[in-house]
């Protein structure tokens, strides 16, 4: 019976991780949409909603502590719980990125400067897709999928570089926009970093499945193709 109890608690924790992931996915998409529409009310809702993301992260953390204290998990189960602790930190920080984008939306209220909304939306779309599949791989302990997903980060990096060059050019042409354009650079940075954190989740998936700790980069992918 103790094994059945432990399995049930592990499944509950995994379900909560997926719930937290969904909250973060929605926050990222909504923050970029709010910025595109200059919707400061939506931005304020996203900022308030970040508290729920934080609370969910800490609730999962407390659940893990309770399982370790009462069920004494060993080997693979302990590795899983340690990995979940890392993953929920990554998710909570991605939620912070969404909150940061919402704050930029608020600070740009009434400011008439062009926003690279199409590029931001595409960066968010790729990142959210990567995140969704990385969490699925995490729950299924699918190391093969976890190895593949980070390759897509190159698309986000390319979009980031394009946005960066465009915004720097805008600063040169319109020095009076520098402060506000710096805020848009921060949006691009947040989206690029969010995609990087998906790679960290994939690394944890490989750790659970194989016990191997590794740092994923594109050179690794090229060698394994």
C-alpha positions in Angstrom: 0.0 0.0 0.0 2.7 2.6 0.7 3.9 2.3 -2.9 0.3 3.0 -4.1 0.2 6.0 -1.9 3.5 7.4 -3.1 2.4 6.8 -6.8 -0.8 8.7 -6.2 1.0 11.6 -4.6 3.6 11.8 -7.4 0.8 11.9 -10.0 -0.8 14.7 -8.1 2.4 16.7 -8.0 2.9 16.1 -11.8 -0.7 17.3 -12.4 0.0 20.4 -10.5 3.2 21.0 -12.5 1.1 20.9 -15.7 -1.4 23.3 -14.2 1.4 25.7 -13.3 2.8 25.4 -16.8 -0.6 26.2 -18.3 -0.8 29.3 -16.1 2.6 30.5 -17.3 1.8 29.8 -21.0 -1.3 31.9 -20.7 0.5 34.7 -19.0 3.2 34.9 -21.7 0.6 35.0 -24.5 -1.6 37.5 -22.8 1.3 39.8 -21.9 2.4 40.1 -25.5 -1.2 40.6 -26.6 -1.7 43.3 -24.0 1.5 45.1 -25.3 0.3 44.8 -28.9 -3.1 46.3 -28.0 -1.7 48.8 -25.5 -4.2 47.3 -23.1 -3.1 48.5 -19.6 -6.1 47.0 -17.9 -5.1 43.5 -19.3 -1.5 44.2 -18.2 -2.7 45.0 -14.7 -4.6 41.6 -14.6 -1.4 39.8 -15.7 0.6 41.4 -12.9 -2.0 40.5 -10.3 -2.1 37.0 -11.7 1.6 36.5 -11.1 0.8 36.1 -7.4 -1.2 33.0 -8.3 1.7 31.6 -10.2 4.0 32.2 -7.2 1.5 30.6 -4.8 1.1 27.5 -7.1 4.9 27.1 -7.2 5.2 27.2 -3.4 2.3 24.9 -2.9 4.0 22.3 -5.2 7.2 22.8 -3.3 5.5 22.2 0.1 3.8 19.1 -1.4 7.2 17.7 -2.4 8.6 18.4 1.1 5.6 16.5 2.6 6.2 13.5 0.3 9.9 13.3 1.2 9.1 13.6 4.9 6.3 11.0 5.0 7.0 8.5 2.1 10.8 8.4 2.1 11.1 8.1 -1.7 14.3 6.5 -3.0 16.3 6.4 -6.3 14.1 7.3 -9.3 11.3 8.8 -7.2 13.7 11.1 -5.4 15.3 12.1 -8.6 11.9 13.0 -10.0 11.0 15.1 -7.0 14.4 16.9 -7.2 13.8 17.6 -10.9 10.3 19.0 -10.2 11.7 21.4 -7.7 14.0 22.8 -10.5 11.2 22.8 -13.1 8.8 24.8 -10.9 11.5 27.4 -10.3 12.0 27.8 -14.1 8.2 28.1 -14.5 7.9 30.7 -11.8 10.7 32.8 -13.4 9.0 32.5 -16.8 5.9 34.0 -15.1 8.1 36.8 -13.9 9.0 37.5 -17.6 5.4 37.8 -18.5 4.8 40.2 -15.6 7.8 42.2 -16.8 6.3 42.5 -20.3 3.0 43.6 -18.7 4.8 46.3 -16.8 6.4 47.5 -20.0 2.9 47.8 -21.5 1.9 50.0 -18.6 5.0 52.2 -18.9 4.3 52.7 -22.6 0.8 53.9 -22.1 0.2 56.9 -24.3 3.7 56.6 -25.9 3.5 56.7 -29.7 6.4 54.5 -30.8 6.3 51.5 -33.1 6.3 48.1 -31.4 7.6 45.0 -33.3 4.4 43.1 -32.3 4.6 40.5 -35.0 8.1 39.4 -33.9 7.1 39.4 -30.3 4.0 37.3 -31.0 6.1 34.8 -33.0 8.7 34.6 -30.2 5.9 34.0 -27.7 4.2 31.4 -29.9 7.4 29.4 -30.4 8.3 29.6 -26.7 4.9 28.5 -25.5 4.8 25.6 -28.0 8.3 24.5 -26.7 7.2 24.9 -23.1 4.0 22.8 -23.6 5.9 20.0 -25.3 8.7 20.1 -22.8 6.4 19.6 -19.9 4.7 16.7 -21.7 8.1 15.2 -22.2 8.9 15.8 -18.6 5.8 14.0 -17.3 6.3 11.1 -19.8 10.1 11.1 -19.1 10.7 11.2 -22.8 14.4 11.9 -23.2 14.2 11.7 -27.0 11.7 14.5 -27.3 13.5 16.5 -24.6 16.7 16.4 -26.7 14.8 17.7 -29.8 12.8 20.6 -28.4 15.8 22.9 -27.6 16.8 23.0 -31.3 13.8 25.3 -31.8 15.4 27.9 -29.5 17.5 28.9 -32.5 14.3 30.3 -34.1 13.7 32.5 -31.1 17.3 33.6 -31.0 17.1 34.6 -34.7 13.9 36.6 -34.0 15.6 38.2 -31.0 18.6 39.3 -33.1 16.3 40.8 -35.8 14.3 42.7 -33.2 17.5 43.9 -31.5 19.0 45.2 -34.7 15.7 46.9 -35.6 15.3 48.6 -32.2 19.0 49.8 -32.2 18.4 51.3 -35.6 15.3 53.0 -34.3 17.3 54.5 -31.4 19.9 55.9 -33.9 17.2 57.4 -36.0 15.1 58.7 -33.1 17.3 59.5 -30.1 14.2 60.8 -28.3 12.8 57.3 -28.3 15.8 55.7 -26.5 14.3 55.3 -23.1 11.1 53.7 -24.4 12.9 51.6 -27.0 15.0 50.2 -24.2 11.8 48.9 -22.7 11.0 47.0 -25.9 14.5 45.6 -25.9 13.7 44.3 -22.4 10.5 42.6 -23.8 12.6 40.8 -26.5 15.1 39.8 -23.8 12.4 38.4 -21.6 11.0 36.3 -24.4 14.4 35.0 -25.4 15.2 34.1 -21.8 11.9 32.3 -21.5 12.9 30.0 -24.4 16.2 29.4 -22.7 14.4 28.2 -19.6 12.5 25.6 -21.6 15.9 24.1 -22.5 16.6 23.9 -18.7 13.4 21.9 -18.3 14.5 19.5 -21.1 17.7 19.0 -19.3 15.8 17.9 -16.2 13.8 15.5 -18.2 16.9 13.8 -19.4 18.1 13.7 -15.8 15.0 11.9 -14.7 15.0 9.4 -17.5 18.7 8.6 -17.5 20.3 10.0 -14.4 22.6 12.0 -16.6 23.1 15.7 -15.9 24.1 17.6 -19.1 24.0 21.0 -20.6 22.3 21.1 -23.9 23.6 23.3 -26.8 23.3 23.2 -30.5 26.7 21.5 -30.9 25.3 18.6 -28.9 22.4 18.3 -31.3 24.5 18.4 -34.4 26.7 15.6 -33.0 23.7 13.3 -32.3 22.0 13.8 -35.7 
